[in-house]
Amino acid sequence: MALNGPSTSASVTSAPAGSAPAGSTSACGGRAPAVAMLRLLAGFQVSQALYVVARAGVADLLAAGQRPVAEAASATGVRTDLLRRLVRTLAAEHVFAFDADQDTVGLGPLGHTLCSDTDDSLRDVALMWMDTHYAPFAGLWSTLHDGVPAAERELGKPLFDWIAEEPERVDRFSAAMGNLLALRQDALDSLDLRKVHHLVDIGGADGTALAALARRHEWLWGTVFDLPHVVAGAEPVLRAAGVADRVGTWGGDFFESVPPGADAYLACFILHDWNDDQCAVILDRIRRAAGSRARLFLVETVVGEGAAPEVAALLDLTMMGMLNGRERSRADWRSLLSGAGFRLDRVVATTGPMCVIEATSL
């Protein structure tokens, strides 16, 4: 994902007929067009600043309240004068609250999302994206000409192959995906599992999502399915959640096969990583394992739908730079599913950016 620019209020969009002229400040959130564009162009610097404060643990330090800038700098091991300038910049993005007269800094409305232990923390995302996303996006120009993901060119191999080479990368990726559970939580909460006995979570990583579902639905049994080196991290998560007696793990490759015999399968934020041909293979493996009338739940964005449709647009840019996948419209999902032997039953919009796509194998 690449949600790393200035606030979306700075976006400049085409004005509909009868609205303010294209060059007016009202089309730019009240800012002059050049100022709005400058904020967008500075997005790469803002993302670096967010990475630095996340890595230094500044937000965690301020969780208990405001502190003098000098004290915050000393505690995090950075220079006071430079931290002051950094928090002043990020205060404009609502990350920090900076009192220049008192020379103190506290958390702004967005600051808690860089703490390590909040429900909607994105700190691990900030740390991972700097390792994985930042440098590849310098090659987006070439991607638009040859279609090769910028990450593959930068890393010398597909992103997931590169991640799998180092245990630390795997752990960092799993932690970041755990952070992103906050974006998916409304969709997971809306899953209708009343008639589901055994649920397989395809690409379930460290089991965080399925553990939460099993705790909520006491009748539910489950299997966390992912690559062997990834799913190895699920067992302690399941034990800590108290569901290890009902939820197990299975290592494998969903391009080859998936655990058979369940009455429902969940793929949460998975298919958007892959192109249509690759998705068709994954869906075929699920259909073969599931048999007829099994349920399929996809938690994905649906272009133009959901409470935060801009997330789909930003994620689509991420897919362009990092992987072969893309975000899809309702018609795209219907076509993809029907071609793989599934009937699209309904798309459920939630209060968050993700939707639940429900389908049945035929």
Buried (B, 14 or more C-beta within 10 A) or exposed (E): BBBBBBBBEBBBEEBEEEEEEEEEEEBBBEBEBEEBBEBBEBBEEBBEBBBBBBBBBBBBBBBEEBBBBBBBBBBBEBEBEEBBEBBBBBBBBEBBBBEEEEEBBBBBEBBBBBBBEBEEBBBBBBBBBBBBBBEBBEBEEBBEEEEEBBBBBBBEBBBBEBBBEEEEBBBBBBBBBBBBBBBBBBBBBBBEBEEBEBBBBBBBBBBBBBBBBBBEBEEBBBBBBBBEEBBBBBBEBBBEBEBBEBBBBBBBEBEEEBBEEBBBBBBBBBBBBBEBEBBBBBBBBBBEBBEEEBBBBBBBBBBEBBEBBEBBBBBBBBBBBBBBBBBBBBEBBBBBBEEBBBEBEEBBBBEBBBBBBBBBBE
